[in-house]
Amino acid sequence: MADRAVSEVLSFALVFSLIVASIILVSVSGLGALQNARDAEQMENAERAFDVLSDNIADLHKQGAPSRATEVSLGEATLRTGENTTISVQVHDGTAPKDVGTWEIRPIIYAGSQERELVYEAGAVYRTNRDGGVQKRTPPILVSDDRVLITVVGTTASGQQSLGGSTVLVRTNHRSSNVSFADTGGNIEHVNVSVDSTPQREALWQSYFEQEGFACGADGWCNFTSSSGGIQRTYVVYHDIAVDIDQ
């Protein structure tokens, strides 16, 4: 009788241990899967919000709207203005390059979990993580064999801003637009553009320019040359867009 009692206790302990171990295993793996699904959904929602943000800022520099406000749901993420990105443009008439302008702009950054980010930078939108990134929206730059329009969307802020919480409001105001350079006589042979950003986004910018027919060098400059020998119309336009992040 005593041996049977011991056997029943051991059996109960083994079965109970198995049940507990199974619950822990399912809980750990299930919670991880749920966390990943939640993070992916938050990033998808943020992408949709950045689509709206891009359209709203486009209303400012394309349609002349005075201001726009975009609501972004954050969850556990943060929204901030990043360190300055420097954009420089030169034109070349075949004899010497001419500096058109150099502008400091602040990208708008959604920082999620596991180093995942969405970045609005000079009209383009990038999605990045620790392994690389992709361009989700192209900047408002038009390039053809006889026409080049470089539009610099200069989002600026008084300083770096960062907010977390459930929902934030991105307020954007159109302060000014300036035609920094215009040539309609076919005098320009080359247009050079440089974007000094984080190494990851810099590489994505260069990839974009190369797809548009630019040749990018190790010095960070990307050069466009018309195959017909002269660009008939060349424009460089800068839009000053003030950004404020509020709750």
C-alpha positions, 0 to 999 in steps of 0.5 A: 500500500505504501509503495502504491501511494508513493507511485501515485504521488510521483505520477501526479508530480510528473503530470503536474510538471508536464502541464505547467511546462506546457502552459509556460511554453505556450505562454512564452511563444504565444506572447512573443507572437502576439507582441510581433503581430501588435508591433507589425500592426502599429507600424502599418498604422504608422505608415498610413499616418505618414501617407496622410502626413506626406499628402498634407505637407504636399498640400502646403508646397503644391497647393499653397495651403497655409497649414495642416495638422496630422494625427499620429497614433503612437502606442509605445512608439515615439515621434520626434524631429531628427538631427539636421539633414543637409541638402546641397544643389549645384548646377554646371554650365560646362565651365564651372559648377555654381552653388545654388543652395545648401539647406538644413532640414529636420526629418520627422521620425516615428521610432518603433520597437526593435529600431524600426523607423519611419522617416519623412525627409525632404518629401520622401518617406523611408522605412528602416530597421537595423538591417536596412531600409526601403523608400516608401514614397519618392520625393517631389523631384522630376527628371527627364532628358530635357527637364530637371525640377529639384524640389527641396521640402525643408521641414524645419523646427526650432529644435529637436522635439520628441513626444510619446503617448497614445496620440500626437498632432504634427502641425505644419505651416507653410512659411515661404517658397523660393525659386532658388534657380531657374534656367530655360535657355538650355545652358545647364549641362549638369545638375549635382545633388548631395544629401548628407543624412544618416548613412542608412538613409544616405544610401537610400537617397543615392539609390533613388537618384541612380534610378532617376539617371544620376551617377553618384560618387563616393563623395556623396554627390549625385550628378545628372547629365543630359544625353542630348548635351543640354538640359532645356529647363532647370529649376531648383525650388525650396519650400520652408515648412515649419513643424511642431509636434504637439499632444 
